[in-house]
Every structure is written in C-alpha cells, then in structure tokens.
C-alpha cells in the first residue's frame, strides 16, 4: 500500500504561482512513476504532468512551458505552477504507480481568479 498526501493548493490571481507537494509513505520503494492530475467541476480527471523514477517528465499541452514537475527522492514529487490561468482551476490529485496499481491522494484545491 502507498499513501499520498498533497499540500500547497490555494487561491491565487491569474498570472501568479503556486507549488504543490506530494509526500508518499508506505511501500515507497515499489513506486515507479508519479504524477499530477486535475479535475474541474463537471469534467473528467486529466493528466497534468508525470515523472518516471529516472526523472523523465511528460506534460499536458495546456501546461507546457508554465508547469514543472520534479521529484527529489523516492517519495516526494512537486508541481511548480507559474503563469496560472483561470482555466487551471481544479482539484489537483497526486498519483503514484506501484506494482502496476495506481494510488491517489485526497486532492488539493487550486483556484485561479481572473
């Protein structure tokens, strides 16, 4: 089992920045990829950014050049979000793949005002 706890969400004006953190606990050495997903009201949950154990990152087109995912050890992943837009408003979820099974955090709200 893997437990994920996100932090760093909040309210920010358009053009501002936020940094999300996700700390994993439990069977952390079984974790391969980690990532961030988001879900706006009435919409499906979409991938924002993922990062492999080796550090290879992948981004949704909508956030390329504005968001940066990083991973500093086996159990912590970050999402630096710059130049935020109102359309970035959503609940952001941390994800970890461990032994072929996806684990999710409880989510953190990000609200960008215009």
C-alpha positions as CSV (number, residue, x, y, z in Angstrom):
1,X,0.0,0.0,0.0
2,X,1.0,3.6,-0.7
3,X,-0.4,6.7,0.9
4,X,-0.2,10.1,-0.7
5,X,-0.7,13.5,0.9
6,X,-0.8,16.6,-1.1
7,X,-0.3,20.2,0.1
8,X,0.2,23.6,-1.4
9,X,-3.1,24.4,-3.0
10,X,-5.0,27.7,-2.6
11,X,-6.4,30.8,-4.2
12,X,-4.2,32.9,-6.5
13,X,-4.7,35.6,-9.0
14,X,-4.2,35.0,-12.7
15,X,-0.5,35.2,-13.6
16,X,0.5,34.0,-10.1
17,X,2.3,30.9,-9.0
18,X,1.8,28.0,-6.7
19,X,3.8,25.0,-5.7
20,X,2.2,21.7,-4.9
21,X,3.9,19.0,-2.9
22,X,3.0,15.3,-2.6
23,X,4.6,13.0,0.0
24,X,4.3,9.3,-0.3
25,X,4.5,6.8,2.6
26,X,4.1,3.1,2.9
27,X,5.6,0.8,0.2
28,X,7.5,3.7,-1.4
29,X,10.2,1.5,-2.9
30,X,7.6,-0.1,-5.1
31,X,6.7,3.2,-6.7
32,X,7.7,3.7,-10.3
33,X,6.1,6.7,-11.9
34,X,4.4,9.6,-10.1
35,X,2.3,12.4,-11.4
36,X,-0.3,15.1,-11.1
37,X,-3.8,15.0,-12.4
38,X,-6.6,17.6,-12.2
39,X,-10.4,17.6,-12.3
40,X,-12.5,20.6,-12.8
41,X,-16.2,20.6,-11.8
42,X,-18.3,18.6,-14.3
43,X,-15.2,17.4,-16.2
44,X,-13.1,14.2,-16.3
45,X,-9.8,13.8,-14.4
46,X,-7.0,14.7,-16.8
47,X,-3.2,14.2,-16.7
48,X,-1.2,17.4,-16.0
49,X,2.3,16.0,-15.6
50,X,4.1,12.8,-14.9
51,X,7.6,11.9,-14.0
52,X,9.3,8.5,-14.1
53,X,11.7,7.0,-11.5
54,X,14.5,8.1,-13.7
55,X,13.3,11.7,-14.0
56,X,11.7,11.7,-17.4
57,X,8.8,14.2,-17.5
58,X,5.7,14.4,-19.6
59,X,3.3,17.3,-19.7
60,X,-0.2,18.1,-21.0
61,X,0.0,20.5,-23.9
62,X,-2.1,23.0,-21.9
63,X,0.6,23.4,-19.2
64,X,3.8,23.1,-21.2
65,X,6.2,26.0,-20.5
66,X,4.2,27.0,-17.4
67,X,4.3,24.0,-15.1
68,X,7.3,22.0,-13.9
69,X,7.2,18.6,-12.2
70,X,10.1,17.4,-10.1
71,X,10.9,14.5,-7.8
72,X,13.6,14.8,-5.2
73,X,13.7,11.2,-3.9
74,X,11.6,8.0,-3.9
75,X,8.7,9.5,-2.1
76,X,8.2,13.3,-2.8
77,X,7.0,14.9,-6.0
78,X,6.4,18.6,-6.7
79,X,4.5,20.7,-9.2
80,X,5.6,24.2,-9.7
81,X,2.9,26.2,-11.4
82,X,3.6,29.6,-13.0
83,X,1.6,32.0,-15.1
84,X,-1.6,30.5,-13.7
85,X,-4.8,30.9,-15.7
86,X,-8.4,30.7,-14.5
87,X,-8.8,27.6,-16.6
88,X,-6.2,25.9,-14.3
89,X,-8.8,26.0,-11.5
90,X,-9.4,22.4,-10.4
91,X,-8.8,19.8,-7.7
92,X,-5.3,18.5,-8.2
93,X,-4.5,14.9,-7.4
94,X,-1.2,13.2,-6.8
95,X,-0.8,9.8,-8.4
96,X,1.7,7.0,-7.9
97,X,2.1,3.8,-9.8
98,X,3.2,1.0,-7.6
99,X,3.4,-2.7,-8.7
100,X,1.1,-1.8,-11.6
101,X,-1.6,-0.3,-9.4
102,X,-2.5,3.4,-9.3
103,X,-2.7,5.1,-5.9
104,X,-4.3,8.6,-5.4
105,X,-4.1,11.3,-2.9
106,X,-7.1,13.1,-1.5
107,X,-6.7,16.1,-3.7
108,X,-5.9,19.8,-3.2
109,X,-8.0,22.7,-4.5
110,X,-6.3,25.2,-6.8
111,X,-8.4,28.3,-7.6
112,X,-7.2,31.0,-10.0
113,X,-9.2,34.2,-10.1
114,X,-9.3,36.5,-13.1
